[in-house]
Amino acid sequence: MKQLGDIAGVFAYLSLLTVGGGMAAFPELKTLSVDTYHWITFPELLHFYSLGQLAPGPNMMMVASIGAVVAGLPGAAVALVAFFLPTGLLTFGVGRLWIHLAAWRWRPAIQVGLGSVAVGLVLAGAVIMGRGALTDVLYVALAVVVFFLLLKTQINPAYPIVASGLIGVLAHWLEYTPTT
């Protein structure tokens, strides 16, 4: 039962850090789920996050995977509710208040400030993720190529995602294929 309480506390807290999306909470997600509670390893977290990116719907549905590892199906349910309910309620309340503050002179400054915070949080998440995912020259090169491809072209992101996955599978297969 304590595990379910820990899951609820961790994911409710993380929910409030998702200004700018799930990547904004990634550094603290790593700290809590890997370093503090030791629920999963960093490579497992990267795999869960990657799968969340590929799955339809919100990418942070991957929190259910962590909850499931810790406490099975009840853990998955608690992680999902704890992660989405606080932010959902807060967004609803702030959204209603925001409408009433349409003419407030501080509103534009708050919007610009929150945009900057969101960018900083997302960049911090990307750096933390990069430290764990870019473990080889091949993967660094792949990240750089995909980054510039997406930055400089109008290519559908699905193409580099699928291509990168295939390159990763091929690299893994070549690395672990026994030679005789």
Backbone bond lengths (Angstrom), bond angles and torsions (degrees), N, CA, C in turn:
res aa  C-N    CA-C-N  psi(-1)  N-CA   C-N-CA  omega(-1)  CA-C   N-CA-C  phi
1 M - - - 1.453 - - 1.527 110.90 -
2 K 1.341 116.75 -35.11 1.463 120.51 178.19 1.523 110.52 -61.27
3 Q 1.337 116.83 -36.52 1.462 120.00 179.76 1.525 111.14 -61.02
4 L 1.326 116.70 -41.83 1.468 119.51 179.69 1.527 110.54 -64.84
5 G 1.329 117.21 -37.82 1.464 120.81 176.28 1.522 111.52 -65.09
6 D 1.334 116.10 -41.17 1.476 119.96 177.29 1.521 110.70 -63.53
7 I 1.333 116.26 -43.59 1.473 120.52 178.74 1.526 109.75 -60.43
8 A 1.329 116.39 -46.51 1.478 120.26 -179.55 1.526 110.54 -60.91
9 G 1.316 117.36 -45.03 1.458 120.57 -178.53 1.519 112.62 -64.40
10 V 1.323 115.91 -45.92 1.466 120.56 -178.33 1.521 110.86 -63.66
11 F 1.322 117.31 -48.57 1.459 118.91 -174.34 1.526 112.99 -77.12
12 A 1.328 118.34 -26.95 1.467 119.69 173.42 1.526 109.62 -67.37
13 Y 1.327 116.22 -41.03 1.470 120.74 176.45 1.528 110.79 -63.74
14 L 1.331 117.17 -47.32 1.467 121.00 179.87 1.526 111.53 -61.28
15 S 1.311 116.00 -33.56 1.458 121.38 179.20 1.521 111.44 -54.95
16 L 1.307 115.83 -37.46 1.466 120.43 -176.38 1.525 112.81 -78.91
17 L 1.340 117.42 -7.20 1.465 121.47 179.04 1.522 113.03 -97.77
18 T 1.305 118.43 4.05 1.459 120.99 -172.00 1.525 113.43 -87.87
19 V 1.315 117.16 32.06 1.462 120.53 174.14 1.527 106.71 -65.68
20 G 1.307 117.30 113.75 1.462 120.71 -178.35 1.518 112.65 100.39
21 G 1.318 117.47 0.54 1.455 120.39 178.15 1.521 112.33 112.90
22 G 1.317 114.50 177.52 1.459 121.07 -175.99 1.513 114.15 -62.43
23 M 1.332 116.84 -32.13 1.465 119.56 -179.42 1.530 110.54 -61.77
24 A 1.310 117.78 -26.33 1.461 120.88 179.96 1.527 111.32 -64.13
25 A 1.319 117.30 -30.69 1.463 121.32 -179.21 1.526 112.11 -90.55
26 F 1.320 118.18 -4.38 1.465 121.12 -173.06 1.528 114.00 -58.66
27 P 1.350 120.23 -44.98 1.468 118.19 179.83 1.529 112.93 -58.70
28 E 1.320 116.63 -43.70 1.466 119.66 -179.86 1.531 110.62 -72.92
29 L 1.333 118.18 -33.58 1.464 121.90 174.57 1.520 110.00 -59.30
30 K 1.323 115.93 -43.59 1.464 120.51 177.94 1.526 110.75 -63.83
31 T 1.326 116.24 -47.07 1.464 120.33 -179.36 1.525 111.30 -58.27
32 L 1.320 116.71 -47.42 1.470 119.68 -175.51 1.521 113.32 -75.87
33 S 1.329 117.50 -48.00 1.474 119.26 -173.74 1.521 112.92 -78.39
34 V 1.336 117.59 -27.53 1.468 120.69 -177.94 1.525 111.22 -101.03
35 D 1.327 117.58 -54.05 1.461 121.50 -171.38 1.528 114.23 -83.79
36 T 1.325 117.65 -40.06 1.462 120.41 -175.28 1.531 112.62 -86.42
37 Y 1.340 116.19 -55.77 1.466 119.76 -175.32 1.532 113.20 -92.60
38 H 1.323 117.47 -16.25 1.477 121.97 179.63 1.527 112.09 56.94
39 W 1.340 115.91 37.61 1.459 120.16 178.97 1.523 110.94 -71.94
40 I 1.325 115.90 -39.06 1.462 121.69 -178.62 1.526 108.72 -142.21
41 T 1.322 115.94 170.38 1.463 120.56 175.36 1.531 109.12 -92.13
42 F 1.327 115.79 166.07 1.468 119.26 178.88 1.529 111.77 -63.17
43 P 1.347 119.20 -43.63 1.470 117.79 175.77 1.534 112.85 -59.60
44 E 1.334 117.53 -36.52 1.468 119.55 177.61 1.530 110.31 -65.27
45 L 1.336 116.78 -40.80 1.463 120.11 177.82 1.524 111.01 -60.99
46 L 1.326 116.22 -42.62 1.468 119.70 177.90 1.528 111.02 -62.50
47 H 1.318 116.63 -39.82 1.469 119.86 178.82 1.527 110.65 -65.87
48 F 1.330 117.15 -45.02 1.460 120.26 178.98 1.530 110.53 -61.09
49 Y 1.340 116.63 -43.11 1.459 119.70 -179.79 1.529 110.82 -64.54
50 S 1.319 116.57 -41.98 1.468 120.54 178.60 1.521 111.06 -61.85
51 L 1.311 116.77 -43.25 1.464 120.05 177.73 1.525 111.08 -63.84
52 G 1.337 115.77 -37.33 1.460 119.80 176.54 1.517 112.16 -62.54
53 Q 1.328 116.75 -34.29 1.459 121.15 178.07 1.529 111.06 -68.35
54 L 1.323 116.35 -34.40 1.462 120.33 -177.75 1.521 113.34 -80.74
55 A 1.323 116.59 -28.46 1.468 121.03 -175.27 1.525 110.15 -74.74
56 P 1.329 116.52 148.88 1.467 119.20 175.81 1.529 110.48 -68.27
57 G 1.311 115.82 153.07 1.460 120.33 179.84 1.519 111.09 93.01
58 P 1.319 116.15 -171.04 1.462 119.46 -179.62 1.526 111.29 -61.93
59 N 1.329 116.51 132.62 1.468 119.46 -177.58 1.519 112.46 -65.36
60 M 1.302 118.19 -22.27 1.456 120.01 -178.55 1.528 112.85 -81.64
61 M 1.323 116.94 7.28 1.469 119.21 169.86 1.525 109.51 -60.49
62 M 1.341 115.62 -15.37 1.459 120.35 -179.97 1.522 112.25 -63.20
63 V 1.332 118.74 -14.71 1.457 119.69 177.49 1.524 110.51 -62.94
64 A 1.325 116.75 -25.33 1.467 120.36 176.72 1.521 110.49 -62.85
65 S 1.318 117.22 -33.98 1.464 120.50 178.88 1.518 111.17 -64.58
66 I 1.325 116.50 -41.01 1.465 119.75 178.24 1.526 109.68 -66.25
67 G 1.323 115.97 -45.97 1.464 119.63 177.51 1.514 112.18 -58.46
68 A 1.330 117.04 -38.47 1.465 121.34 179.90 1.530 111.33 -67.51
69 V 1.332 116.62 -38.30 1.467 119.77 177.96 1.529 109.87 -62.84
70 V 1.324 116.49 -39.80 1.459 121.28 -175.19 1.532 111.73 -76.83
71 A 1.333 117.44 -45.54 1.470 119.62 -171.34 1.520 113.71 -143.05
72 G 1.319 117.96 28.86 1.454 120.65 176.00 1.522 112.82 67.26
73 L 1.331 115.54 -152.86 1.463 121.50 -177.60 1.536 112.65 -60.77
74 P 1.341 119.10 -42.30 1.471 117.64 175.89 1.533 112.36 -60.91
75 G 1.325 117.56 -37.08 1.460 121.18 177.96 1.515 111.69 -64.26
76 A 1.335 116.27 -39.97 1.464 120.70 178.00 1.526 110.55 -63.46
77 A 1.319 116.80 -44.19 1.465 120.83 -179.64 1.527 111.21 -64.75
78 V 1.328 116.94 -44.23 1.464 120.92 179.85 1.531 110.17 -63.39
79 A 1.329 117.47 -42.84 1.466 120.80 179.84 1.531 110.54 -60.94
80 L 1.326 116.96 -43.84 1.473 120.16 -179.53 1.525 111.89 -64.25
81 V 1.316 116.29 -48.65 1.465 119.86 -178.47 1.529 110.05 -64.73
82 A 1.324 116.69 -45.15 1.466 120.23 -178.45 1.531 111.70 -64.69
83 F 1.322 117.15 -32.65 1.457 119.78 -178.27 1.524 112.74 -79.40
84 F 1.315 117.70 -37.72 1.462 119.59 -174.40 1.529 114.68 -96.15
85 L 1.313 119.08 -28.64 1.460 120.30 -175.86 1.536 113.58 -68.00
86 P 1.338 120.48 -49.84 1.477 118.06 -178.81 1.526 113.47 -59.52
87 T 1.326 116.90 -44.86 1.457 119.62 -179.81 1.525 110.77 -67.02
88 G 1.325 116.84 -38.47 1.458 120.34 178.27 1.527 111.61 -61.46
89 L 1.330 116.39 -45.84 1.464 120.09 179.37 1.530 111.30 -66.89
90 L 1.326 116.32 -41.87 1.462 120.44 179.06 1.539 110.70 -63.16
91 T 1.325 116.33 -43.46 1.462 120.59 179.20 1.527 110.79 -62.54
92 F 1.319 116.12 -42.17 1.466 120.18 178.19 1.524 110.55 -60.42
93 G 1.330 116.44 -48.36 1.465 120.28 -178.55 1.514 112.77 -65.57
94 V 1.319 116.98 -46.84 1.467 120.32 -179.72 1.529 110.09 -66.23
95 G 1.313 117.52 -37.19 1.465 120.62 178.08 1.515 112.06 -60.52
96 R 1.311 116.67 -41.85 1.469 120.28 178.35 1.538 110.57 -66.91
97 L 1.332 115.93 -41.23 1.466 120.15 178.37 1.529 110.96 -66.54
98 W 1.332 116.38 -39.63 1.468 122.13 -177.12 1.520 111.43 -59.50
99 I 1.314 116.74 -36.61 1.472 121.57 178.02 1.530 109.71 -62.34
100 H 1.315 116.72 -41.29 1.471 120.44 -179.50 1.525 112.57 -71.45
101 L 1.344 116.12 -20.65 1.468 120.48 -178.79 1.533 112.01 -100.73
102 A 1.312 117.58 24.06 1.464 121.96 -175.82 1.532 112.22 -57.70
103 A 1.310 118.77 -35.04 1.465 121.14 -177.39 1.530 112.64 -97.36
104 W 1.300 117.60 2.98 1.465 121.79 -177.65 1.522 109.80 -65.81
105 R 1.300 118.36 132.13 1.465 121.32 -173.89 1.522 113.22 -70.08
106 W 1.315 119.57 -20.18 1.469 122.75 -179.55 1.519 112.60 -87.36
107 R 1.297 117.46 -10.92 1.467 120.63 -176.15 1.531 113.44 -57.80
108 P 1.343 120.88 -47.97 1.469 119.81 178.97 1.530 112.86 -60.55
109 A 1.347 116.76 -38.21 1.471 119.70 179.65 1.531 110.79 -65.09
110 I 1.316 116.82 -39.96 1.471 120.65 178.20 1.528 110.07 -63.88
111 Q 1.336 116.82 -42.31 1.461 120.28 179.62 1.524 111.59 -62.18
112 V 1.322 117.82 -44.59 1.462 121.48 179.06 1.529 109.90 -64.66
113 G 1.319 116.60 -43.52 1.459 120.74 179.64 1.520 112.41 -62.46
114 L 1.321 117.01 -43.47 1.470 119.94 178.84 1.521 111.33 -67.28
115 G 1.322 117.19 -33.12 1.470 119.90 175.75 1.517 110.80 -62.59
116 S 1.319 116.91 -42.56 1.462 120.96 178.49 1.517 111.43 -65.03
117 V 1.315 116.89 -41.91 1.470 121.05 177.79 1.521 110.04 -61.58
118 A 1.322 116.98 -43.32 1.466 121.09 -179.85 1.527 110.61 -60.82
119 V 1.325 117.35 -44.02 1.468 120.65 179.32 1.518 110.28 -62.67
120 G 1.321 117.51 -44.40 1.464 120.90 178.76 1.516 112.62 -61.75
121 L 1.324 116.93 -43.01 1.469 120.30 179.33 1.527 111.62 -65.21
122 V 1.321 116.63 -41.69 1.463 120.37 179.63 1.526 110.57 -66.06
123 L 1.337 117.30 -41.23 1.464 119.98 177.78 1.526 111.65 -64.05
124 A 1.325 117.12 -40.33 1.466 120.22 177.25 1.521 109.98 -61.12
125 G 1.330 116.68 -42.08 1.466 120.50 177.35 1.510 111.98 -62.66
126 A 1.328 116.53 -40.96 1.464 120.27 179.92 1.526 111.07 -65.08
127 V 1.331 117.46 -39.20 1.461 120.71 179.35 1.529 110.19 -65.89
128 I 1.325 117.43 -45.55 1.475 121.07 179.10 1.524 109.75 -60.93
129 M 1.332 116.98 -45.43 1.460 120.56 -179.90 1.524 110.43 -64.54
130 G 1.319 116.90 -41.30 1.462 120.92 179.94 1.514 112.44 -60.07
131 R 1.324 117.08 -38.16 1.465 120.73 178.99 1.525 112.08 -60.38
132 G 1.308 116.03 -33.34 1.467 119.13 -179.29 1.515 113.95 -90.87
133 A 1.325 116.94 -28.00 1.464 120.04 -174.12 1.522 113.41 -92.92
134 L 1.313 117.51 -29.42 1.465 120.67 -176.08 1.525 109.32 -93.58
135 T 1.316 115.17 74.51 1.468 121.46 -172.14 1.519 113.50 -99.82
136 D 1.318 117.54 0.08 1.462 121.29 -174.02 1.525 108.01 -150.60
137 V 1.298 117.40 155.42 1.466 121.76 179.79 1.530 110.64 -57.99
138 L 1.325 116.99 -38.96 1.464 120.57 179.65 1.527 110.84 -59.19
139 Y 1.327 116.94 -44.39 1.459 120.32 -176.57 1.531 111.51 -73.22
140 V 1.314 117.76 -32.52 1.463 120.91 174.70 1.534 109.30 -65.26
141 A 1.327 116.22 -45.98 1.472 120.45 179.21 1.524 110.57 -61.98
142 L 1.307 116.45 -42.66 1.461 121.30 178.77 1.531 110.77 -60.67
143 A 1.331 116.94 -43.80 1.465 121.22 179.25 1.529 111.11 -63.18
144 V 1.322 116.99 -42.09 1.462 120.96 -179.35 1.528 110.35 -65.85
145 V 1.325 116.96 -44.39 1.475 120.93 179.66 1.528 110.43 -62.26
146 V 1.331 116.75 -46.99 1.468 119.87 -179.06 1.530 110.17 -64.53
147 F 1.320 117.25 -42.01 1.465 121.24 178.75 1.529 111.08 -56.19
148 F 1.333 116.04 -51.92 1.463 118.80 -177.73 1.520 112.36 -70.87
149 L 1.316 117.50 -32.59 1.462 120.51 175.69 1.533 110.46 -60.40
150 L 1.318 115.35 -47.24 1.464 119.47 -178.79 1.521 111.81 -71.89
151 L 1.315 116.88 -31.04 1.453 121.03 -179.34 1.530 112.08 -74.52
152 K 1.332 117.00 -39.31 1.461 121.56 -171.13 1.527 115.01 -100.76
153 T 1.324 118.64 -9.87 1.463 120.50 -178.75 1.525 110.43 -127.38
154 Q 1.283 114.96 175.18 1.463 121.65 176.62 1.530 110.78 -103.45
155 I 1.327 117.02 23.55 1.460 121.53 -176.40 1.534 110.63 -62.40
156 N 1.303 115.62 143.61 1.452 121.53 175.71 1.530 107.65 -65.52
157 P 1.342 119.35 125.54 1.465 121.64 -177.90 1.530 113.72 -58.55
158 A 1.309 117.73 -21.53 1.459 120.16 179.72 1.532 111.49 -62.37
159 Y 1.324 117.33 -34.54 1.468 119.95 -178.68 1.529 112.64 -64.16
160 P 1.337 119.58 -51.52 1.463 117.45 177.91 1.531 112.77 -66.98
161 I 1.319 117.65 -29.02 1.464 119.81 177.82 1.522 109.63 -64.13
162 V 1.332 116.25 -50.35 1.465 120.11 179.84 1.527 110.41 -64.23
163 A 1.324 117.54 -44.44 1.464 120.79 179.79 1.528 110.96 -61.60
164 S 1.320 117.29 -42.37 1.464 120.70 179.11 1.522 111.18 -63.98
165 G 1.319 116.03 -40.45 1.461 119.41 177.17 1.520 111.58 -62.11
166 L 1.323 115.99 -43.15 1.477 119.57 178.76 1.528 111.64 -65.29
167 I 1.331 116.50 -39.55 1.469 119.76 177.27 1.526 110.11 -64.42
168 G 1.328 117.13 -40.72 1.463 120.92 177.10 1.519 112.47 -62.32
169 V 1.328 116.87 -42.27 1.471 120.89 177.77 1.522 109.97 -64.25
170 L 1.327 116.52 -44.98 1.462 120.43 178.75 1.533 111.37 -61.23
171 A 1.324 116.93 -44.84 1.474 120.88 179.14 1.523 110.61 -61.98
172 H 1.319 116.48 -42.25 1.470 120.73 178.71 1.528 110.43 -64.25
173 W 1.310 116.12 -42.98 1.471 121.19 -179.45 1.526 109.89 -63.85
174 L 1.331 116.72 -44.45 1.474 119.86 179.74 1.529 111.29 -65.85
175 E 1.310 116.92 -35.88 1.467 120.38 -178.67 1.531 111.64 -69.94
176 Y 1.325 117.24 -34.94 1.458 120.53 -174.27 1.515 114.43 -107.07
177 T 1.322 117.85 7.76 1.454 120.14 176.64 1.527 108.61 -80.18
178 P 1.337 116.85 121.71 1.471 118.69 -179.47 1.519 111.07 -66.49
179 T 1.315 115.94 137.51 1.470 120.74 177.35 1.532 108.17 -105.67
180 T 1.312 115.01 134.34 1.477 119.61 -179.92 1.497 110.98 -125.24
